[in-house]
Amino acid sequence: MATTSCDVAIVGAGLGGCFLALLLRRRGQRVVVIEQGPSIPSAGADFLKPPGLRVLARHGLAELVERHGLRRDLIRYYHDGEPIRECRFPDGGFLIRPYRELVELIYACCAMEGVEFCFDAAIEHVERDGDRIELLTLSDGSRLRADVVVGADGTKSAVRRALDIDQVAMPYDRLLMRVATVPLSASVAQLNRLYFSSGGWLAYLYPLDRDQARVFVGLPPEQDHEVFGRGTTSLPDMLKGFVTDSTDAFASLHAAAWQPIKVSSLRVGAYHRGNAALLGSAAFACHPMTGMGMSYTLYDAEILADVISAAGGDLPLLDKLLQARYEPRRQAHRQLIDYGDALATTFHDRRAYLRAFRADLHIYGDEAAPRTTPALQPI
């Protein structure tokens, strides 16, 4: 088949890949996004914290994203049924919007700007010349040559493997996670509540819209089959031991479709090599308890768009700019990963969890926080 060319090839049509494609296309770059699935990915977080919302606002997307989304400014934390702390978000709080809806909005903007998408297109072969990626061969036999390649293709990134970049993945194997979408109850509509137990369980309940709610349950792996392998009739009884102010949601749990979620941290040895760079969970992954993964990815995409545009196809300059402006992001990501590790390993112990909790990272991420942080108020 014929070989086509573009300025930037982005592998992965998730939030980071689509947002980067939009920013680059607006700067006149010819962008092709390659997605191995048949459509936009649907699995991802439902939260955008203040740093991510500010990134979107800088590019005129805030109003579009917030339309039909839910703004919340408070999360209440419980341990063994007792409220222990509240985390309040200033300046309009954070946004809840189903991940697929969010990505579809960015995808629609990309389509209007002329970004080209290739779905059902897995990477079959990557041809390299030293550190430079010369040619991408797709599963349908088509070939793509790009000045710059960005791997935004998740924790099992084909681009990262092709670049021979080392990775260290650490699964959180003492906590199995499951999620379900259920009808919205009054208590969940009122407030986001995150419950922990001394026995190693957690439950997070929050609204998605006016009709539906999301319920996350985490539990020790040895109890997963007992609770979910034989139906979920025992689940409300298990939750009653530590979920107190959200019991009106229990009636909907039996009929819910509970999906398992694989959660692990990921650290890599480098974020770029030659004419290629990594973005999102191809570069780093942290525990979802931090709530910051998507916000960091949006900011990373903004940096990458600046760097790629400034390099203008000059490979030595691209390498210098990536080294100077993008590689330092590893430090911020490392801090967030360590923070997620601390939360995930201490939540069963009330005092240890409260010592590990950092309001600055939870609300502002790696941005400079104001001197007065209106968070983690004792109850």
N, C-alpha and C positions, 0 to 999 in steps of 0.2 A: 504493500500500500504506500501511498505518497507520504512524504514527511512534511509536516506543517511547522511553522515557527511562530514564536511569540516572545514578548519581552519577559514575562514572568509566568511560570507554571506553578500553581498552588495545588498540592495534593491534599485533599480533604475539604469537604464543603460544610463543616461545622461552623460554629460561631466565629472562631478565629480566622478560618480560611475565608469565609464570606466577607467578613469585615475588612480584612486586609485587601481582598480583591476589589472591594468598593473604593477604598482609599486610593489604591494604585490606579484604578481606571479613571478616577476623577483627576488624576495628575497626568493623564494622557498615555498611560502604559497600556499595551495590549496584553490582556490577562486571560489565561485559560485555567479553569478550576476543574480538577479531575476528582471524581468521587466514585469509589468502588460500589456503593449501594445504588439502588434504583431511584433514590430521591434524597432530599435533605435528611440528615440524621435526626432521630427523634430523642435519643437518650442524652440527657444532660441536666444540669442544675436549673432550678426555677428562680434563682435569686440574682439580682444585680445590686451590689452594695454601692455606696456613694462614689468610690473611685471610678467604677465602671460607668456609672451614670454620667459622671463629669466628662469622661472620654466621649461618650455618645453625644453629649451636649455640644462639645467642641466641633462636632461635624454635622450639626443640624438634625440629629436623629432622636433627640430626647422626647420631643412631643409625639412623634410617631410611635416610639417604643412604649411610652407611658399610656397611650390611648388603650383603654380596655385592660390595663394592668392594675394591680392592687398596690397601693402605697401603705407600708406599715412602718411604725417607728419604735416598736417595743417587742422584745422577746423576753419571756419569763422562764427561768430555769428552776427545775425541781430536783430534789434528791430524796428518794424513798418516800415520795408523796408530799414532801414539804417544800414550799417555795424558798429558794435560797438567795437568788439574786435576780435583778432585772438589768437588761442591757438596752439602753435607750439611744436611738440614732437621731441626731439633730438634722436640721436643714432638709426636712421633707422625708427623711428616713430612707428605707430601701424599697426596691420594687420586686414584686412577685409577678412573674409572667412565664407560662409554660415554655420550656426550652425550644420546642419545635416551633411555636408561634414566633418566638423572638428571632430564630434563625430564618424563618420564612420571610419575615419583614426585611431583614438585611438582604436576603436572596432576591426579593422583588426589586429592591433598590439597585442591586447589581445588574439585574436583567434590563432595567430601564437605562442604565448607563452603558450597556453593551458588553458586559463581561460574558465570555463564552463558558458554558458548563458542559462537561462530558460525564454523564451518569453511566452506571454499570461498566465502569472503566477501571479495572484494577491494574496496578503496575506489574507487568510481566518481567521486564528486564530494564536495568539501568546501565547505560554505557558511560564509562568514565575515562577521562584522560587526565591522569594524576588525580588531583583533588577536584577537578572540574567535572560536573555532570554534563555530558555532551548530548545524550539522547535518551528519551523515555519511550519504551515500547509498551503499549497498552494491551489489555487482554483481547481486544478485537483486532489486533494486528496493526493498528495505526501507530504512527510514530510522531513524537513531538520534540522539537528542539527549542530550548528556552535559554535566554541569557542568564536568568536567575530561577532557581527552583526552591520552593518553600514546602517543607514537610509539615503539614497541619493535620496529619493522618493518625493521630491517637497514640496510645501507649505501645502499640505494636507497629510503629511507623516503618513503612517500607523505605522511605527516604533515609531515615536514621540508620537502618541496616545497610543500605547501599553505601553510606558514607563511612561505615565501620567505626561509628562513634560508640564508645562504651556506655553501658547503662547498668544501673543497679535498681531493681524493683523489689520492694519489700511489701508483701501482702499483709494486711491486717487480719491474720488468720485466727485471732481470738475473738473476733466480732464479725458474725455474718449479718449482712444487711438485706432487708426486703422492703419493697415499696408497693403501695396500692393507691389507687384513686377511688375515693368513696364519696357519697353524698355529703354535702356540707351540713354540719350540725351547728347549733347556736354557740357552743363554747369555742369551737374552732374559728367561727366567723368573728368572734370577739377578740381573740388574742392568739398570737403564735406562742406555743408552749413546747418546751423541750424537757423531757423527763429522763432521769437516770436512776438506776437502782444499784444497791450494794452488790447485788447478784450478777452484775455485768450486763444488764439489759438497758436499752434506751428506746424512747419513742418520741418522735417529733411529728406534731400535727399542725398543719397550716392550710389556709384557704388557697385555692387556685383562681376561683372566680366566684360569682354569686351562687353557684349551684354545686361546685365540687371542691373537695379537699384532698390533700395529699397526706398519707400517713407512712412514715418510715419507722420500721422496727429493727433494732439490732439486738442480737442475742448470742450467747456462747454457742459455738458450733455443735457441741454435743447435745444441745437441746433443740436444734433446728428440725431434725427429723421428727422428733416427738410432737412438736407443735405444728409444723407445716407439712410433714410427710404423710400425716393421717387425717388431713383436713385441718380446719382451723377452729374446731369447736372449743379447744382449751385456751385459745389465745386471749379472749377477754378475761378469763380467770387469772392468767399469768400477768396481764397488764394491771388488773385491779390492785395488785400489791404495791404499785408505785405510781400509777397514773390516777390522779385524783380529780382535777378540775375539768377533765375532758371525757368523762364517762358516757356522755350522751352520744359519743361517736362509736361506742362499742357495738351497737345494734347492727351497724353496717359492715362490720369486719368479716363476718362469716361468708358473705357472698362475694367478697372482694377477690380480685385476681392478684395474687401476691407474686411479684417478680423479684428474683434474686439479683443482687447487685454485687459485682466484684469490685472491691475497694483495695487499692494499694498505693504506696508512695512510689515515685519514680525520680531518680536523679541520673543525669547523663554527664559525660565527660566534657562535652563542648556543645555550644549552640549553633555553630556554623563550621563549614569547611568548604573552601573553594568558593564556588558560586551558589552554594546552597545553605539554607538556614532552617532551623526547627522552630515550631510555634505551638503553643498550647500544650496539650498532654503528650505530644511527641517530644517536648523538651522537659516538662516537669509535671508531676502529679502530686497532690497533697490530699489529706483526709478532708472529706466534705464538711466536717465540723467547723472548719475555718470560714466557710462561706465566701471565700475570696477568689477561687480559681478562675471564674469567668471575668471578673474585674481585672485581674492581672493579665489575662490573655488579651483583653481588649487594649490595654495599655501597651503590651508587647507588640501587638499588630500595628499600633500607631507609630512606635519606634521603628519597626521594620519598614513601614511605608516611607518614612522620612529618609531612612538610610538608602533604600533601593532607589528612590527617586533622585537623591543627591548623587549617587554613584553614576547614574546615567549610562550603565552598561560597561563602565570601566572596572574590570575585575580586580586589579590591584587596589583601586580606591574603595571598591565594595568591601574587600577584605579588611582594610584599615578601619573603615567606618563601623563594620560589624564588631570588630575587636574593641573599638573604643566606646561604642554606644549600646551594643546589644549584649555582648558577653557579660558586662557588669550586672545584668539582670539576674544572673545565676545567684548572686549573693542575696537578693531580695527573695527569690524563689526558695533558696535553701533555708532562709529564716522561716518562711511560711510552712515549708515541709516539716521542719523541726517543731514548729508550733502545733501543727496538726498531729504529729506523733505524740506530743505531750498531752493534748486533749484526749486522744484516743486511748492512751494508756493510764489515765488517771480518773476518768469520769466516774468509775465505780466508787472512788474514795472522795467524799465531799470536800474535805480540807485540801487534799492534793489537787483536785480539779480547780478549786477557787484560787489556789496559788499559781496554777499554770495559766489560768485565763488572763488574756491580755486585751483590755478594752481597746487599746490603740490599734492593734492588728485587726481586731474584729470589726472595727468601724471604719478606720482610715487606711488599713493596709500599710504599705510602705510609704505612703504620703506623710508629709509633716503634719502631725496632729496639733490642734491648738493646745495652749497650755492647760486649759481647763477641759477635761474630758468628761462629758456628762453621761457616763456609762457605769455599769456595774453598781447600781445603787442597792444597798442592803435593804431587805424587807423587814 
